[in-house]
Amino acid sequence: MSEARYDPVADFYATAFNAVDDPAAAALLDLTEARAGLRILDLACGHGRITRELSRRGADVTGADISAAMIGKALEAERADPLGVRYLQADVCSPQWHASLETPAFDVVTCHFGLSDIDDLDGALAGADALLRPGGRFVFAFLHPCFPGAPGVSASWAP
């Protein structure tokens, strides 16, 4: 897999964004109703800040991200403070990736601010749908377009 757009900023994200007390993260976490026995897939999980909080709340969590550097940061955090989170470097838009997982496998799929930076939104949403168990939920937070993100990172709109 070639370098992902977030690889060069992985250190910045891992040090600057660790809290989960912002309103969007708090709302997303509440909507997941994370608890023991719930299987959750966190798409575009980045360095794992949401993923790890879902696990702290008792859920069985898998995080997936296209960025090897971000997954590396997530794995570092897991080694330092093991919570049992599984991390996968994967293109979440790829039908081959969806097919490689047990389907349907998850009660909830989450995505915190990642959808605006996924080029193949249709592929990502199809994958989320394929991986959800019947009655499962897709819970996401999406940046408003007036906040274009970091220069050179956000794919969905120009600053």
PyMOL commands that set and color helices and strands:
alter all, ss='L'
color gray80, all
select helices_A, chain A and resi 7-16+23-32+49-56+68-80+95-100+115-117+121-131
alter helices_A, ss='H'
color red, helices_A
select strands_A, chain A and resi 39-43+60-65+86-89+106-112+132-141
alter strands_A, ss='S'
color yellow, strands_A
deselect
rebuild
show_as cartoon
